[in-house]
Amino acid sequence: MSRVRLRALVDEDIPVLDGWARDTARRSEFADFGLPPLSHADLLARVAGDPRTGFLVVEEAGRVAGSVSWQAVAYGPNPQSRAWNIGIELDRDFHGRGVGTTAQRLLADMLFATTDAGRVEASTDVENLAEQRALEKAGFRREGVLRGAQWRGGRWHDLVGYARVRAD
Ligand SMILES: CC(C)(COP(=O)(O)OP(=O)(O)OC[C@H]1O[C@@H](n2cnc3c(N)ncnc32)[C@H](O)[C@@H]1OP(=O)(O)O)[C@@H](O)C(=O)NCCC(=O)NCCS
């Protein structure tokens, strides 16, 4: 059985996740948007009962390793054209151990199993090779470059778009 699982955020997680969010030295350059640190209590309140977004804690062997989130992206006005865009952030201590691969595979599996969406997508900086590799290992297919899509560190960054579709 995999040692990685996704589960709902509980109150006890909030100091851990808020602590990581405040610790700029631990933050990956790819997750640093120059915004004030995220309050996970606020986030919990925001996503509760909102079907267009979600957030789960990633656990490895019973320890909090990070989080995954998703939000609806509309590719047309009908419900069938709603896709999910996912994101992930793991604490540094958990990088490079296969956790990101498994967590993103589990999240895509869950979204296909629990919603009617035909597409789960993710994008990442063209320089974020670890995330590109993790997405590929999780069954996502590279689709192309989204030029100048993200502002971080004082400049626009190109992203690589990936997706898994229901038929994959
Ligand atoms: C990106 C992230 C989710 C990946 O999760 P992870 O658990 O570290 O990744 P995994 O261990 O599952 O897989 C990483 C793969 O990338 C490879 N890799 C890591 N660094 C690499 C690099 N600099 N160049 C090339 N490949 C690299 C690893 O070797 C591994 O591939 P392998 O199993 O074939 O050897 C995680 O590192 C993270 O949270 N980073 C900070 C936040 C972030 O970048 N989030 C995504 C923003 S879009």
The ligand as a Tripos MOL2 file, in Angstrom:
@<TRIPOS>MOLECULE
LIG
   48    50     1     0     0
SMALL
NO_CHARGES

@<TRIPOS>ATOM
      1 C1          7.3810   19.9080   -7.6830 C.3       1 LIG1
      2 C2          7.0300   18.8950   -6.5890 C.3       1 LIG1
      3 C3          5.5380   18.8530   -6.3560 C.3       1 LIG1
      4 C4          7.4920   17.5060   -7.1000 C.3       1 LIG1
      5 O1          7.2110   16.5570   -6.0870 O.3       1 LIG1
      6 P1          8.3710   15.5650   -5.6000 P.3       1 LIG1
      7 O2          7.7870   14.6400   -4.6230 O.co2     1 LIG1
      8 O3          9.5470   16.3750   -5.1760 O.co2     1 LIG1
      9 O4          8.6740   14.8160   -6.9700 O.3       1 LIG1
     10 P2          8.9290   13.2570   -7.2190 P.3       1 LIG1
     11 O5          9.9590   12.7870   -6.2520 O.co2     1 LIG1
     12 O6          7.6200   12.5450   -7.2390 O.co2     1 LIG1
     13 O7          9.4930   13.2680   -8.7060 O.3       1 LIG1
     14 C5         10.4360   14.2240   -9.0980 C.3       1 LIG1
     15 C6         11.1320   13.7570  -10.3480 C.3       1 LIG1
     16 O8         11.8270   14.8780  -10.8900 O.3       1 LIG1
     17 C7         13.1950   14.5670  -10.9500 C.3       1 LIG1
     18 N1         13.8970   15.8020  -10.6750 N.ar      1 LIG1
     19 C8         14.0010   16.4560   -9.5110 C.ar      1 LIG1
     20 N2         14.7310   17.5680   -9.6720 N.ar      1 LIG1
     21 C9         15.0810   17.6030  -10.9700 C.ar      1 LIG1
     22 C10        15.8430   18.4800  -11.7660 C.ar      1 LIG1
     23 N3         16.3810   19.5830  -11.2440 N.pl3     1 LIG1
     24 N4         16.0070   18.1860  -13.0800 N.ar      1 LIG1
     25 C11        15.4580   17.0990  -13.6150 C.ar      1 LIG1
     26 N5         14.7060   16.2140  -12.9190 N.ar      1 LIG1
     27 C12        14.5390   16.4760  -11.6150 C.ar      1 LIG1
     28 C13        13.4290   13.4960   -9.9200 C.3       1 LIG1
     29 O9         14.6050   12.7880  -10.2030 O.3       1 LIG1
     30 C14        12.1630   12.6700  -10.0920 C.3       1 LIG1
     31 O10        12.1960   11.8740  -11.2570 O.3       1 LIG1
     32 P3         12.6560   10.3120  -11.2380 P.3       1 LIG1
     33 O11        11.7650    9.6200  -10.2440 O.co2     1 LIG1
     34 O12        12.4570    9.8740  -12.6390 O.co2     1 LIG1
     35 O13        14.0830   10.3020  -10.7900 O.co2     1 LIG1
     36 C15         7.7610   19.2400   -5.2420 C.3       1 LIG1
     37 O14         9.1320   19.1500   -5.4470 O.3       1 LIG1
     38 C16         7.3920   20.6220   -4.7310 C.2       1 LIG1
     39 O15         6.4280   20.7720   -4.0060 O.2       1 LIG1
     40 N6          8.1850   21.6490   -5.1010 N.am      1 LIG1
     41 C17         7.9420   23.0100   -4.6420 C.3       1 LIG1
     42 C18         6.6340   23.6120   -5.1320 C.3       1 LIG1
     43 C19         6.4110   23.4150   -6.6020 C.2       1 LIG1
     44 O16         7.3140   23.5340   -7.4360 O.2       1 LIG1
     45 N7          5.1410   23.1350   -6.9350 N.am      1 LIG1
     46 C20         4.7050   23.0080   -8.2880 C.3       1 LIG1
     47 C21         4.4780   24.3750   -8.7870 C.3       1 LIG1
     48 S1          3.5820   24.3390  -10.3000 S.3       1 LIG1
@<TRIPOS>BOND
     1     1     2 1
     2     2     3 1
     3     2     4 1
     4     2    36 1
     5     4     5 1
     6     5     6 1
     7     6     7 2
     8     6     8 1
     9     6     9 1
    10     9    10 1
    11    10    11 2
    12    10    12 1
    13    10    13 1
    14    13    14 1
    15    14    15 1
    16    15    16 1
    17    15    30 1
    18    16    17 1
    19    17    18 1
    20    17    28 1
    21    18    19 ar
    22    18    27 ar
    23    19    20 ar
    24    20    21 ar
    25    21    22 ar
    26    21    27 ar
    27    22    23 1
    28    22    24 ar
    29    24    25 ar
    30    25    26 ar
    31    26    27 ar
    32    28    29 1
    33    28    30 1
    34    30    31 1
    35    31    32 1
    36    32    33 2
    37    32    34 1
    38    32    35 1
    39    36    37 1
    40    36    38 1
    41    38    39 2
    42    38    40 1
    43    40    41 1
    44    41    42 1
    45    42    43 1
    46    43    44 2
    47    43    45 1
    48    45    46 1
    49    46    47 1
    50    47    48 1
@<TRIPOS>SUBSTRUCTURE
     1 LIG1         1 GROUP 0 **** ****
